[in-house]
Structures are given as C-alpha cells and as structure tokens.
C-alpha cells in the first residue's frame, strides 16, 4: 500500500489515506489527555473495491484483531514493559 498523510494537526491529530491494489483505507489518529495519562484513538475506514467488497466483514474482523495486538505492543513499549503482547 502507498500511504499519504492527508492532514497533520500537531501534536495530536493526523489522517492517512492508504491506497492498495484492491482496497483503500482511511486512518485517523488522535491523542488526548486524560488526567495524567494520554489516550490514543485510531479510526480506520476500509474501502474495498471489486470482489473484496463481499469480504469486507471478514477483512474488518481481521484488521481489528491485528490492530488490538499492535496497539497493545505500542502501549507496552511506551510504558517500558519488559514483555510485549504478540
């Protein structure tokens, strides 16, 4: 996929458009403060084309499971945890 940042509002808000062979994806990210902590919110919109449109529910589920793992690894790394989730 080719990724292009569509907007950046430093330091806490951004958007990315990823274009691929059979599907495009719109991402946005936002960091907000909560007391003495930060919250990262990632939103992803799948835009499948052709036959992939029929598989969208399965693709969505797969993406969601992978992103939960990815975000857990990011959190563990940011918090200096010895063991990241896989």
Backbone as CSV, one residue per row, in Angstrom:
resi,resn,N_x,N_y,N_z,CA_x,CA_y,CA_z,C_x,C_y,C_z
1,UNK,0.834,-1.182,0.000,0.000,0.000,0.000,0.877,1.243,0.000
2,UNK,0.387,2.259,-0.654,1.032,3.565,-0.626,0.254,4.443,0.346
3,UNK,0.954,5.025,1.309,0.309,5.837,2.343,0.629,7.313,2.142
4,UNK,-0.384,8.144,2.326,-0.221,9.592,2.200,-0.909,10.272,3.389
5,UNK,-0.144,11.099,4.082,-0.753,11.878,5.163,-1.661,12.927,4.535
6,UNK,-2.927,12.938,4.952,-3.888,13.877,4.385,-3.996,15.147,5.229
7,UNK,-3.677,15.033,6.504,-3.598,16.216,7.365,-2.786,15.879,8.604
8,UNK,-2.151,16.880,9.133,-1.425,16.761,10.395,-1.708,18.033,11.184
9,UNK,-2.275,17.859,12.350,-2.508,18.975,13.273,-1.672,18.681,14.511
10,UNK,-0.444,19.147,14.457,0.485,18.857,15.559,-0.022,19.412,16.861
11,UNK,0.208,18.725,17.928,0.945,17.461,18.051,0.036,16.258,18.218
12,UNK,-1.277,16.415,18.010,-2.146,15.338,18.482,-3.219,14.824,17.523
13,UNK,-3.163,15.175,16.250,-4.233,14.776,15.340,-3.675,14.603,13.937
14,UNK,-3.994,13.493,13.266,-3.478,13.264,11.921,-4.398,12.314,11.150
15,UNK,-4.263,12.345,9.844,-5.020,11.457,8.968,-4.115,10.887,7.895
16,UNK,-4.406,9.668,7.494,-3.613,8.977,6.479,-4.572,8.282,5.519
17,UNK,-4.264,8.350,4.233,-5.014,7.619,3.210,-4.055,6.605,2.597
18,UNK,-4.416,5.336,2.697,-3.571,4.269,2.158,-4.268,3.664,0.955
19,UNK,-3.555,3.619,-0.154,-4.121,3.112,-1.399,-3.440,1.805,-1.778
20,UNK,-4.251,0.784,-2.007,-3.713,-0.521,-2.376,-4.368,-1.053,-3.633
21,UNK,-3.944,-2.235,-4.040,-4.431,-2.821,-5.290,-5.946,-3.045,-5.286
22,UNK,-6.469,-3.648,-4.211,-7.897,-3.942,-4.192,-8.674,-3.204,-3.126
23,UNK,-7.962,-2.385,-2.344,-8.648,-1.713,-1.250,-7.864,-0.483,-0.822
24,UNK,-8.598,0.557,-0.467,-8.018,1.747,0.144,-8.460,1.763,1.607
25,UNK,-7.708,2.479,2.427,-8.028,2.577,3.843,-7.797,4.014,4.294
26,UNK,-8.761,4.563,5.020,-8.614,5.884,5.631,-8.343,5.678,7.122
27,UNK,-7.259,6.268,7.612,-6.905,6.198,9.023,-6.953,7.605,9.599
28,UNK,-7.311,7.700,10.868,-7.106,8.952,11.588,-6.649,8.588,12.992
29,UNK,-5.859,9.461,13.565,-5.355,9.241,14.909,-5.473,10.504,15.718
30,UNK,-5.725,10.323,17.000,-5.844,11.479,17.884,-5.339,11.084,19.263
31,UNK,-4.540,11.969,19.847,-4.055,11.791,21.215,-4.710,12.852,22.077
32,UNK,-5.352,12.417,23.152,-5.999,13.339,24.075,-5.494,13.067,25.495
33,UNK,-5.490,14.098,26.309,-5.068,13.955,27.690,-6.210,13.518,28.572
34,UNK,-5.912,12.629,29.505,-6.878,12.196,30.499,-6.159,12.164,31.838
35,UNK,-6.440,13.140,32.675,-5.739,13.294,33.946,-4.242,13.379,33.669
36,UNK,-3.464,12.456,34.211,-2.019,12.475,33.995,-1.595,11.470,32.930
37,UNK,-2.566,10.971,32.152,-2.293,9.962,31.124,-2.701,10.497,29.756
38,UNK,-2.335,9.738,28.739,-2.731,10.070,27.368,-3.555,8.933,26.792
39,UNK,-4.478,9.290,25.915,-5.317,8.286,25.246,-5.104,8.416,23.742
40,UNK,-4.812,7.295,23.102,-4.638,7.233,21.655,-5.883,6.609,21.047
41,UNK,-6.523,7.331,20.124,-7.697,6.818,19.422,-7.348,6.703,17.946
42,UNK,-7.501,5.505,17.411,-7.240,5.246,15.996,-8.563,4.843,15.343
43,UNK,-8.898,5.485,14.241,-10.094,5.148,13.485,-9.665,4.704,12.091
44,UNK,-10.281,3.617,11.622,-9.909,3.073,10.327,-11.191,2.799,9.529
45,UNK,-11.214,3.261,8.296,-12.355,3.021,7.412,-11.850,2.236,6.207
46,UNK,-12.375,1.025,6.030,-11.978,0.181,4.899,-12.802,0.535,3.674
47,UNK,-12.131,0.644,2.537,-12.785,0.989,1.269,-12.413,-0.050,0.208
48,UNK,-12.953,-1.284,0.337,-12.621,-2.332,-0.627,-13.271,-2.071,-1.984
49,UNK,-12.621,-2.601,-3.010,-13.144,-2.489,-4.375,-13.368,-3.890,-4.946
50,UNK,-14.239,-3.964,-5.919,-14.468,-5.220,-6.627,-14.959,-6.326,-5.698
51,UNK,-14.423,-7.526,-5.894,-14.851,-8.680,-5.115,-14.517,-8.553,-3.630
52,UNK,-13.538,-7.743,-3.300,-13.187,-7.561,-1.889,-14.329,-6.933,-1.095
53,UNK,-15.245,-6.257,-1.781,-16.396,-5.680,-1.083,-17.203,-6.780,-0.401
54,UNK,-17.271,-7.960,-1.027,-18.009,-9.077,-0.447,-17.329,-9.619,0.803
55,UNK,-16.028,-9.452,0.875,-15.249,-9.973,2.007,-15.044,-8.943,3.116
56,UNK,-15.630,-7.774,2.971,-15.389,-6.691,3.924,-15.609,-7.100,5.387
57,UNK,-16.684,-7.822,5.731,-16.860,-8.196,7.148,-15.695,-9.032,7.683
58,UNK,-15.161,-9.930,6.880,-14.047,-10.774,7.307,-12.746,-9.976,7.390
59,UNK,-12.551,-9.108,6.404,-11.346,-8.259,6.393,-11.366,-7.335,7.602
60,UNK,-12.536,-6.760,7.880,-12.678,-5.846,9.017,-12.320,-6.551,10.323
61,UNK,-12.840,-7.754,10.515,-12.544,-8.516,11.730,-11.060,-8.813,11.870
62,UNK,-10.435,-9.180,10.767,-9.004,-9.463,10.780,-8.194,-8.216,11.121
63,UNK,-8.534,-7.099,10.500,-7.850,-5.830,10.775,-8.016,-5.450,12.244
64,UNK,-9.228,-5.590,12.780,-9.481,-5.209,14.169,-8.651,-6.050,15.131
65,UNK,-8.593,-7.359,14.908,-7.785,-8.229,15.783,-6.317,-7.847,15.728
66,UNK,-5.816,-7.575,14.538,-4.411,-7.203,14.397,-4.126,-5.853,15.045
67,UNK,-5.034,-4.911,14.910,-4.809,-3.588,15.494,-4.837,-3.632,17.019
68,UNK,-5.680,-4.478,17.592,-5.689,-4.624,19.051,-4.316,-5.102,19.522
69,UNK,-3.740,-6.080,18.813,-2.402,-6.573,19.153,-1.351,-5.485,18.948
70,UNK,-1.439,-4.776,17.830,-0.463,-3.715,17.544,-0.496,-2.626,18.611
71,UNK,-1.684,-2.191,18.985,-1.805,-1.128,19.979,-1.348,-1.595,21.359
72,UNK,-1.583,-2.872,21.693,-1.089,-3.408,22.961,0.441,-3.406,22.969
73,UNK,1.054,-3.739,21.840,2.512,-3.710,21.744,3.053,-2.288,21.853
74,UNK,2.377,-1.340,21.220,2.795,0.057,21.314,2.712,0.519,22.767
75,UNK,1.597,0.203,23.435,1.422,0.604,24.832,2.509,-0.007,25.707
76,UNK,2.773,-1.294,25.547,3.798,-1.959,26.348,5.164,-1.317,26.119
77,UNK,5.450,-1.005,24.871,6.735,-0.372,24.553,6.827,1.022,25.176
78,UNK,5.752,1.793,25.056,5.755,3.149,25.592,5.882,3.149,27.118
79,UNK,5.285,2.151,27.754,5.337,2.067,29.209,6.594,1.373,29.708
80,UNK,7.444,0.934,28.777,8.696,0.290,29.171,8.513,-1.107,29.703
81,UNK,7.408,-1.737,29.328,7.152,-3.107,29.783,8.182,-4.042,29.179
82,UNK,8.617,-5.013,29.971,9.617,-5.966,29.511,9.039,-6.884,28.455
83,UNK,7.777,-7.286,28.640,7.174,-8.260,27.756,6.039,-7.619,26.954
84,UNK,6.186,-7.576,25.637,5.129,-7.043,24.769,4.162,-8.158,24.427
85,UNK,2.917,-7.798,24.093,1.908,-8.766,23.690,2.105,-9.123,22.230
86,UNK,1.906,-10.398,21.900,2.032,-10.807,20.490,0.784,-11.421,19.966
